[in-house]
Amino acid sequence: MKLKYILFIFLAAGSFISSTETYAQEEDVPTDDLGDVSDAFQDHFFEGLKQKGIENYELALASLRKAELAAKGDPVNTAVVQFEMGKNHAKLKQYEDAELMFKQVLTSQGERLDVLEALYDVYYEEQDYDAAIPLVEKLIKFDGDYREDLANLYSLTSQYENALSLLDELDEDWGESAVRNALRRQIYKATGDTEGAISNLEENIDKNPKKEQDYLNLIFLYSEQGDSEKAFETAKELLRNQPDSKLVHLALYKFYLDDGDIENALNSMNIVFSASEVDKEAKYRVLSDFIGFAAENPGHEAQLEAVVEEFSEENSGQVYEQLGGYFVAKGEKEKALQFYERGMTKDPDNYSLVKNTLLLQIEFSKFEDVARSSEEALEIFPAQPLLYLMNGVANIQLGETDKAIESLETGIDYLLDDPKMEKDFYEQLSMAFDKKGDAAKSANYAKRASEINIAN
């Protein structure tokens, strides 16, 4: 097999990989058969990859330069090496050299996604935003999400009208975003012409009362100025002109809550939670506001839980975590645990949710659940000492002293500068060895625990 079919893997993650795999399958040739390519090229190239992998970037470049010579002008093999050289130069912050390498690859191989992305990273690190703009325009052809990057670049290069126009376009296509609203806020602050922006939007609405985004931008600007009355009136005007608008309810629910109009507030929130036009971050913000409202206005828990049930279809544990925290603050820990447990099944990678769940399970003596859940969590978070401690506590209570000791002795090695937790580990180890009948080790750990003074 020719080396270029193998080394395409390193040049791009798209069509190159598929062509490599297809070729290998059709020919039924081992992937390490590099055919007529010289041993010198193989040795130097793969040595370069190895050195890069262990962050020896200078040594990697030395090997890759030798591989480039050994490529003997083959355009594909040379491009592969240059791409790797560019990545090593970027790691060393040698951005001019990295840019040169990436541009040579693009000249040789055409507009490859991975290479364009690598060059974009270089321009961004150099803060060469003007050079980045035409590059991102090319990246948009591969991935429309780069339009958000382009809006940011327009802002960074003071092309504020282009930025605002693109932000409006993105909101129309994807719905409102907290990130894009933050960028709008920066632009309005940079231009210092909020009044002018408001007048312009009002004129636009008079000319075309059916353009939803102009209303939303005007609501945003009024809210930023603290003129909630005008913002509320604008939101109601939008709803009158466009009764099917979903995004307007992101503003309306808040105004209704402030007015104490719970029925309309709940209706607006339900519309927000079920709207595909609203991103998750905005939905979480709405939920957080309603949790705060329910905390200050008792009697709305059933409504809150109903909202959460509907919203939870998005399969996120964050919702349950917020609701669990709400009930913990109210002192209703048993109810909080119910929501934490439901959240943890949906979001096992959320460490704070896992921790809060396990702590409450221990408080309610649900030791079998703690032992099982902490063991599963350690597969995801193998360096979290608290998980080992809770696993040890649970296994002691279940009579599994050997498991408890193993977990506690492993976990204490991950502990860094936490005297209180260190004392807890020693106390639990003392208890475990006492239950096992090893009085000497139990006494030793009890002594270590007593020698740790916890500062008040």
KOLMI-817722 format. One record per residue (C-alpha): x, y, z; residue in three letters. Coordinates in Angstrom, 3 decimals. Each point is the difference from the previous one (the first is absolute). Example, Ala and Ser with C-alpha at 12.3 -4.5 7.8 and 13.67 -1.06 7.14 Angstrom:
// residues 2
(r (12.300,-4.500,7.800),ALA) (r (1.370,3.440,-0.660),SER) 
***
This chain:
// residues 456
(r (0.000,0.000,0.000),MET) (r (1.257,3.483,-0.787),LYS) (r (0.686,2.151,3.033),LEU) (r (-2.358,2.754,-1.108),LYS) (r (-3.000,-2.231,0.604),TYR) (r (1.138,-0.540,3.582),ILE) (r (1.127,3.528,0.762),LEU) (r (-3.164,1.657,-1.275),PHE) (r (-1.293,-0.782,3.506),ILE) (r (2.211,2.673,1.441),PHE) (r (-0.836,2.646,-2.575),LEU) (r (-3.773,0.165,0.473),ALA) (r (-2.708,-1.796,1.901),ALA) (r (-2.522,-0.006,-2.801),GLY) (r (0.292,-1.451,-3.477),SER) (r (3.611,-1.052,0.545),PHE) (r (-0.913,-2.449,2.751),ILE) (r (-2.832,-1.541,-1.977),SER) (r (2.198,-0.427,-3.063),SER) (r (2.699,-1.607,2.117),THR) (r (-2.371,-2.449,1.641),GLU) (r (-1.680,-0.880,-3.302),THR) (r (3.317,-0.643,-1.691),TYR) (r (1.189,-2.224,2.822),ALA) (r (-3.213,-2.028,-0.017),GLN) (r (0.005,-0.490,-3.761),GLU) (r (3.631,-1.041,-0.175),GLU) (r (-0.059,-1.981,3.271),ASP) (r (3.469,1.291,0.787),VAL) (r (1.298,0.595,3.553),PRO) (r (0.013,3.708,0.818),THR) (r (3.691,-0.103,0.956),ASP) (r (1.075,-1.135,-3.481),ASP) (r (1.463,3.201,-1.371),LEU) (r (1.000,-1.470,-3.321),GLY) (r (2.556,1.893,-2.028),ASP) (r (0.531,2.806,2.496),VAL) (r (3.456,0.137,1.550),SER) (r (0.666,-1.200,3.518),ASP) (r (1.601,3.369,0.697),ALA) (r (-3.237,1.825,-0.730),PHE) (r (-2.008,-2.331,2.205),GLN) (r (2.464,0.161,2.864),ASP) (r (0.322,3.789,0.006),HIS) (r (-3.711,0.662,-0.462),PHE) (r (-1.200,-2.304,2.744),PHE) (r (2.792,1.155,2.303),GLU) (r (-1.328,3.520,-0.542),GLY) (r (-3.500,-1.120,0.971),LEU) (r (1.349,-1.740,3.087),LYS) (r (1.955,3.049,1.153),GLN) (r (-3.011,2.242,-0.563),LYS) (r (-2.111,-2.397,2.038),GLY) (r (2.303,0.451,3.004),ILE) (r (0.194,3.764,-0.601),GLU) (r (3.626,0.046,-1.202),ASN) (r (-0.884,2.390,-2.809),TYR) (r (3.548,1.032,-0.917),GLU) (r (1.054,-3.637,-0.365),LEU) (r (-3.177,-0.681,-1.953),ALA) (r (0.885,2.782,-2.457),LEU) (r (3.529,-1.354,-0.420),ALA) (r (-1.362,-3.432,-0.946),SER) (r (-2.661,1.456,-2.281),LEU) (r (2.593,2.073,-1.892),ARG) (r (1.874,-3.239,-0.697),LYS) (r (-3.246,-1.628,-1.123),ALA) (r (-0.650,2.921,-2.331),GLU) (r (3.371,-0.562,-1.676),LEU) (r (-0.662,-3.735,-0.196),ALA) (r (-3.353,0.668,-1.730),ALA) (r (2.052,0.973,-3.058),LYS) (r (-2.530,2.491,-1.292),GLY) (r (-3.084,-2.211,0.123),ASP) (r (-2.711,2.681,0.312),PRO) (r (-2.376,-1.948,2.252),VAL) (r (2.658,-1.338,2.374),ASN) (r (1.637,3.408,0.153),THR) (r (-3.346,1.635,0.821),ALA) (r (-0.634,-2.528,2.765),VAL) (r (3.357,0.794,1.576),VAL) (r (-0.502,3.753,-0.358),GLN) (r (-3.369,-0.212,1.719),PHE) (r (1.598,-1.769,2.960),GLU) (r (2.829,2.545,0.023),MET) (r (-2.540,2.819,0.076),GLY) (r (-1.722,-1.512,3.034),LYS) (r (3.313,-0.288,1.842),ASN) (r (0.930,3.594,-0.839),HIS) (r (-3.397,1.099,1.353),ALA) (r (0.627,-1.891,3.246),LYS) (r (3.282,1.883,0.332),LEU) (r (-1.826,3.293,-0.744),LYS) (r (2.095,0.389,-3.132),GLN) (r (-3.025,1.302,-1.814),TYR) (r (1.669,1.393,-3.121),GLU) (r (1.619,-3.360,-0.689),ASP) (r (-3.277,-1.806,0.700),ALA) (r (-1.856,2.315,-2.377),GLU) (r (2.565,-0.637,-2.725),LEU) (r (-0.316,-3.785,0.355),MET) (r (-3.800,0.032,-0.047),PHE) (r (-0.110,2.296,-3.031),LYS) (r (2.370,-2.306,-1.885),GLN) (r (-2.294,-2.951,0.728),VAL) (r (-3.038,1.948,-1.218),LEU) (r (1.825,0.970,-3.183),THR) (r (0.948,-3.606,-0.628),SER) (r (-3.139,-1.832,1.087),GLN) (r (-2.810,2.515,-0.297),GLY) (r (-2.362,1.230,2.711),GLU) (r (0.024,-2.798,2.579),ARG) (r (-2.149,0.539,3.105),LEU) (r (2.595,-1.040,2.607),ASP) (r (2.660,2.206,-1.539),VAL) (r (-2.316,3.003,-0.247),LEU) (r (-0.987,-0.480,3.643),GLU) (r (3.637,-0.232,1.081),ALA) (r (0.852,3.199,-1.878),LEU) (r (-3.023,1.734,1.548),TYR) (r (1.291,-0.933,3.469),ASP) (r (3.341,1.573,-0.885),VAL) (r (-1.591,3.256,-1.171),TYR) (r (-2.149,0.137,3.123),TYR) (r (2.995,-0.545,2.270),GLU) (r (1.859,2.762,-1.861),GLU) (r (-3.117,2.205,0.268),GLN) (r (0.212,0.480,-3.751),ASP) (r (-3.772,0.248,-0.320),TYR) (r (0.074,1.662,-3.428),ASP) (r (1.838,-3.009,-1.431),ALA) (r (-2.371,-2.357,1.812),ALA) (r (-3.161,1.406,-1.618),ILE) (r (0.507,-1.328,-3.578),PRO) (r (1.175,-3.283,1.491),LEU) (r (-3.161,-0.372,2.085),VAL) (r (-2.076,0.840,-3.068),GLU) (r (1.544,-3.101,-1.580),LYS) (r (-0.634,-2.060,3.139),LEU) (r (-3.693,0.942,-0.119),ILE) (r (-0.247,-2.044,-3.199),LYS) (r (0.922,-3.053,2.074),PHE) (r (-1.895,0.874,3.172),ASP) (r (-2.643,2.715,0.357),GLY) (r (0.717,0.284,3.724),ASP) (r (3.031,2.096,-0.941),TYR) (r (-2.397,2.866,-0.769),ARG) (r (-0.001,0.716,3.733),GLU) (r (3.808,0.262,-0.107),ASP) (r (-0.311,2.382,-2.926),LEU) (r (-2.361,2.259,1.947),ALA) (r (2.529,0.114,2.813),ASN) (r (2.807,0.807,-2.436),LEU) (r (-2.052,2.823,-1.489),TYR) (r (-0.389,1.414,3.489),SER) (r (3.714,-0.368,0.771),LEU) (r (0.832,1.911,-3.192),THR) (r (-2.575,2.734,0.769),SER) (r (-2.286,-1.031,-2.872),GLN) (r (-2.965,0.439,2.298),TYR) (r (-2.747,0.287,-2.616),GLU) (r (1.144,-3.237,-1.632),ASN) (r (0.152,-1.657,3.413),ALA) (r (-3.509,1.092,1.026),LEU) (r (-1.441,-0.971,-3.360),SER) (r (1.534,-3.480,0.252),LEU) (r (-1.167,-0.381,3.615),LEU) (r (-3.560,0.785,-1.104),ASP) (r (0.303,-2.541,-2.791),GLU) (r (1.242,-2.646,2.434),LEU) (r (-2.808,0.706,2.454),ASP) (r (-2.541,-0.356,-2.796),GLU) (r (1.545,-3.315,-1.049),ASP) (r (0.836,-1.499,3.414),TRP) (r (-2.017,1.931,2.580),GLY) (r (1.254,2.242,2.789),GLU) (r (3.350,-0.724,1.631),SER) (r (1.446,1.373,3.226),ALA) (r (3.444,0.039,-1.655),VAL) (r (-1.223,2.109,-2.908),ARG) (r (-1.883,2.333,2.324),ASN) (r (3.206,0.523,1.959),ALA) (r (1.786,0.887,-3.241),LEU) (r (-2.775,2.465,-0.875),ARG) (r (0.438,1.583,3.417),ARG) (r (3.722,0.425,-0.641),GLN) (r (-0.672,1.582,-3.380),ILE) (r (-2.554,2.476,1.345),TYR) (r (2.414,0.919,2.773),LYS) (r (2.856,0.430,-2.473),ALA) (r (-2.006,2.233,-2.329),THR) (r (-1.504,1.989,2.874),GLY) (r (-3.071,0.736,-2.115),ASP) (r (-2.796,-1.895,1.713),THR) (r (-2.489,2.817,-0.625),GLU) (r (0.832,-0.019,-3.690),GLY) (r (-0.438,-3.773,-0.135),ALA) (r (-3.393,0.300,1.712),ILE) (r (-1.178,2.706,-2.429),SER) (r (1.163,-2.064,-2.947),ASN) (r (-1.862,-3.088,1.231),LEU) (r (-3.165,1.973,0.665),GLU) (r (0.100,1.354,-3.557),GLU) (r (0.560,-3.500,-1.366),ASN) (r (-2.997,-1.331,1.922),ILE) (r (-2.208,2.801,-1.308),ASP) (r (1.033,-0.911,-3.550),LYS) (r (-0.227,-3.761,0.481),ASN) (r (-1.963,-1.084,3.110),PRO) (r (0.351,-3.666,-0.953),LYS) (r (3.759,-0.302,0.560),LYS) (r (0.285,-1.804,3.327),GLU) (r (3.722,0.574,0.552),GLN) (r (-0.368,3.802,0.045),ASP) (r (-2.491,-0.274,2.861),TYR) (r (2.274,-2.381,1.894),LEU) (r (2.975,2.305,-0.410),ASN) (r (-2.071,2.978,1.164),LEU) (r (-1.213,-1.928,3.076),ILE) (r (3.604,-0.839,0.732),PHE) (r (1.139,3.619,-0.267),LEU) (r (-2.836,1.339,2.157),TYR) (r (0.779,-2.650,2.632),SER) (r (3.686,0.916,-0.098),GLU) (r (-0.963,3.623,0.677),GLN) (r (-2.203,-1.045,2.904),GLY) (r (-3.196,1.127,-1.736),ASP) (r (-2.026,-3.127,0.794),SER) (r (-3.303,1.729,-0.753),GLU) (r (0.923,0.728,-3.629),LYS) (r (1.568,-3.450,-0.324),ALA) (r (-3.232,-1.608,1.247),PHE) (r (-2.130,2.090,-2.363),GLU) (r (2.245,-0.935,-2.925),THR) (r (-0.289,-3.685,0.895),ALA) (r (-3.800,0.222,0.137),LYS) (r (-0.021,1.842,-3.325),GLU) (r (2.060,-2.773,-1.563),LEU) (r (-2.413,-2.604,1.362),LEU) (r (-2.966,1.918,-1.455),ARG) (r (1.650,0.226,-3.420),ASN) (r (1.396,-3.531,0.086),GLN) (r (-2.076,-2.228,2.316),PRO) (r (2.078,-3.054,-0.945),ASP) (r (3.299,1.507,1.155),SER) (r (1.838,-2.272,2.442),LYS) (r (3.024,2.162,0.708),LEU) (r (-2.076,2.899,1.358),VAL) (r (-0.909,-2.176,2.964),HIS) (r (3.626,0.126,1.146),LEU) (r (-0.754,3.600,0.917),ALA) (r (-3.670,-0.310,0.889),LEU) (r (0.358,-2.622,2.731),TYR) (r (2.285,2.305,1.965),LYS) (r (-2.315,2.991,-0.324),PHE) (r (-2.981,-2.139,1.050),TYR) (r (1.880,-1.298,3.038),LEU) (r (0.941,3.529,1.036),ASP) (r (-3.675,0.991,-0.320),ASP) (r (-1.140,-3.014,2.013),GLY) (r (-1.942,-1.349,-2.995),ASP) (r (0.794,-3.644,0.732),ILE) (r (-2.393,-1.535,-2.511),GLU) (r (1.478,1.865,-2.954),ASN) (r (3.542,-0.473,1.345),ALA) (r (-0.503,-3.778,0.132),LEU) (r (-1.494,-0.001,-3.461),ASN) (r (2.990,1.922,-1.390),SER) (r (2.461,-2.307,1.739),MET) (r (-1.698,-3.091,-1.364),ASN) (r (0.236,1.473,-3.492),ILE) (r (3.714,0.707,0.543),VAL) (r (0.714,-3.519,1.254),PHE) (r (-1.716,-1.644,-2.952),SER) (r (1.446,2.358,-2.641),ALA) (r (2.751,-1.387,-2.219),SER) (r (0.936,3.598,-0.838),GLU) (r (1.279,0.575,3.557),VAL) (r (3.396,-1.425,0.965),ASP) (r (0.572,-2.013,3.168),LYS) (r (1.972,2.719,1.757),GLU) (r (-2.922,2.422,-0.312),ALA) (r (-2.403,-2.671,1.236),LYS) (r (2.149,-0.622,3.067),TYR) (r (-0.051,3.739,0.695),ARG) (r (-3.794,-0.020,-0.098),VAL) (r (-0.161,-3.000,2.311),LEU) (r (2.421,1.639,2.425),SER) (r (-2.170,3.134,0.105),ASP) (r (-3.099,-2.046,0.736),PHE) (r (1.766,-1.948,2.736),ILE) (r (0.964,3.316,1.590),GLY) (r (-3.572,1.228,-0.300),PHE) (r (-1.384,-3.198,1.552),ALA) (r (2.451,0.296,2.898),ALA) (r (-1.306,3.480,0.815),GLU) (r (-3.648,-0.835,-0.693),ASN) (r (-0.985,-3.306,1.661),PRO) (r (-2.842,-1.954,-1.495),GLY) (r (1.313,-0.424,-3.527),HIS) (r (1.957,-3.233,0.480),GLU) (r (-2.485,-2.135,-1.935),ALA) (r (0.233,2.395,-2.945),GLN) (r (3.784,-0.008,0.238),LEU) (r (0.166,-3.776,-0.022),GLU) (r (-2.353,-0.135,-2.986),ALA) (r (2.285,2.381,-1.891),VAL) (r (3.013,-2.129,0.859),VAL) (r (-1.737,-3.194,-1.110),GLU) (r (-0.698,1.535,-3.397),GLU) (r (3.452,1.521,-0.299),PHE) (r (1.754,-3.216,1.076),SER) (r (-0.849,-1.570,-3.336),GLU) (r (3.150,1.764,-1.207),GLU) (r (1.903,-2.730,1.910),ASN) (r (2.120,2.341,2.078),SER) (r (0.844,-0.567,3.654),GLY) (r (0.629,3.718,0.467),GLN) (r (-3.714,0.623,0.379),VAL) (r (-0.306,-2.516,2.815),TYR) (r (3.160,1.347,1.614),GLU) (r (-1.484,3.496,0.172),GLN) (r (-3.252,-1.309,1.399),LEU) (r (1.824,-2.173,2.538),GLY) (r (1.965,3.031,1.167),GLY) (r (-3.253,1.888,0.386),TYR) (r (-1.436,-2.614,2.373),PHE) (r (3.280,-0.283,1.933),VAL) (r (-0.150,3.740,0.636),ALA) (r (-3.545,-0.473,1.301),LYS) (r (1.149,-2.800,2.328),GLY) (r (-2.010,-2.633,-1.898),GLU) (r (2.949,-2.309,-0.572),LYS) (r (-1.962,-3.162,-0.665),GLU) (r (-1.795,1.693,-2.873),LYS) (r (3.307,1.457,-1.180),ALA) (r (1.514,-3.486,-0.092),LEU) (r (-2.795,-1.257,-2.230),GLN) (r (0.859,2.646,-2.589),PHE) (r (3.756,-0.464,0.384),TYR) (r (-0.338,-3.748,-0.603),GLU) (r (-2.128,0.530,-3.085),ARG) (r (2.515,2.521,-1.294),GLY) (r (2.984,-2.277,0.584),MET) (r (-1.511,-2.746,-2.159),THR) (r (-0.244,2.517,-2.850),LYS) (r (3.342,1.722,0.522),ASP) (r (2.596,-2.312,1.623),PRO) (r (2.847,2.218,-1.279),ASP) (r (-1.161,2.930,2.153),ASN) (r (2.352,-0.217,2.998),TYR) (r (-1.757,2.570,2.192),SER) (r (-3.303,-1.821,-0.530),LEU) (r (1.591,-3.370,0.825),VAL) (r (1.639,1.431,3.135),LYS) (r (-3.204,1.621,1.283),ASN) (r (-1.956,-3.188,-0.635),THR) (r (2.465,-2.241,1.837),LEU) (r (0.254,2.339,2.984),LEU) (r (-3.759,-0.022,0.464),LEU) (r (-0.161,-3.762,-0.518),GLN) (r (2.483,-0.408,2.851),ILE) (r (-2.054,2.352,2.146),GLU) (r (-3.048,-2.231,-0.591),PHE) (r (2.052,-3.214,0.559),SER) (r (-0.518,-1.249,-3.575),LYS) (r (3.363,-1.766,0.161),PHE) (r (-0.614,-2.590,-2.728),GLU) (r (-0.831,2.810,-2.406),ASP) (r (3.090,1.948,1.082),VAL) (r (2.300,-3.000,-0.429),ALA) (r (-1.321,-0.740,-3.482),ARG) (r (-0.229,3.590,-1.211),SER) (r (3.396,1.087,1.330),SER) (r (1.648,-3.007,-1.650),GLU) (r (-1.608,0.929,-3.315),GLU) (r (0.977,3.639,0.462),ALA) (r (3.640,-0.948,0.616),LEU) (r (0.152,-1.442,-3.496),GLU) (r (-0.701,3.524,-1.266),ILE) (r (1.834,1.978,2.733),PHE) (r (2.859,-2.292,1.104),PRO) (r (1.947,2.775,1.755),ALA) (r (-2.750,1.411,2.248),GLN) (r (0.887,-0.869,3.633),PRO) (r (-3.493,0.808,1.285),LEU) (r (-1.455,-2.835,-2.085),LEU) (r (2.450,-2.482,1.554),TYR) (r (-0.892,1.308,3.462),LEU) (r (-3.722,-0.399,-0.579),MET) (r (0.536,-3.452,-1.480),ASN) (r (1.984,-0.939,3.099),GLY) (r (-2.679,1.337,2.350),VAL) (r (-2.704,-1.978,-1.793),ALA) (r (1.961,-3.257,-0.057),ASN) (r (0.812,0.282,3.718),ILE) (r (-3.698,0.305,0.750),GLN) (r (-0.721,-2.982,-2.259),LEU) (r (2.613,-2.147,1.776),GLY) (r (2.293,-0.066,-3.056),GLU) (r (3.102,1.030,1.927),THR) (r (2.575,-1.214,-2.535),ASP) (r (-1.693,1.979,-2.786),LYS) (r (-0.185,3.018,2.303),ALA) (r (3.686,-0.174,0.908),ILE) (r (1.066,-0.388,-3.624),GLU) (r (-2.080,2.998,-1.045),SER) (r (1.151,2.191,2.891),LEU) (r (3.688,-0.833,-0.429),GLU) (r (-0.236,0.707,-3.729),THR) (r (-1.920,3.243,0.406),GLY) (r (2.292,1.562,2.580),ILE) (r (2.824,-0.062,-2.556),ASP) (r (-1.996,2.479,-2.126),TYR) (r (-0.481,2.404,2.896),LEU) (r (1.708,3.387,-0.220),LEU) (r (0.075,2.527,2.842),ASP) (r (-3.386,-0.776,1.543),ASP) (r (0.520,-0.663,3.727),PRO) (r (-3.695,-0.470,0.727),LYS) (r (-0.427,-2.717,-2.622),MET) (r (3.313,-1.564,1.024),GLU) (r (-1.307,-0.267,3.556),LYS) (r (-3.199,-1.598,-1.349),ASP) (r (2.024,-2.578,-1.923),PHE) (r (2.020,-0.962,3.094),TYR) (r (-3.118,-0.250,2.149),GLU) (r (-1.707,-2.254,-2.523),GLN) (r (3.134,-2.154,-0.367),LEU) (r (0.145,-0.324,3.785),SER) (r (-3.625,-1.114,0.022),MET) (r (0.555,-2.470,-2.843),ALA) (r (2.991,-1.666,1.626),PHE) (r (-1.833,-0.104,3.331),ASP) (r (-2.892,-1.880,-1.644),LYS) (r (2.521,-2.302,-1.635),LYS) (r (1.550,-0.769,3.396),GLY) (r (3.385,1.651,-0.613),ASP) (r (0.269,2.075,3.170),ALA) (r (3.567,1.172,-0.664),ALA) (r (-0.747,1.560,-3.392),LYS) (r (-3.257,1.399,1.307),SER) (r (1.827,1.749,2.829),ALA) (r (2.693,1.267,-2.364),ASN) (r (-2.538,1.676,-2.292),TYR) (r (-1.948,1.370,2.963),ALA) (r (3.235,1.582,1.243),LYS) (r (0.689,1.553,-3.413),ARG) (r (-3.503,1.433,-0.069),ALA) (r (0.368,1.518,3.487),SER) (r (3.261,1.711,-0.987),GLU) (r (-1.695,2.028,-2.761),ILE) (r (-1.211,3.367,1.253),ASN) (r (-2.753,1.574,-2.061),ILE) (r (0.220,3.791,-0.083),ALA) (r (-3.234,1.779,0.947),ASN) 
***
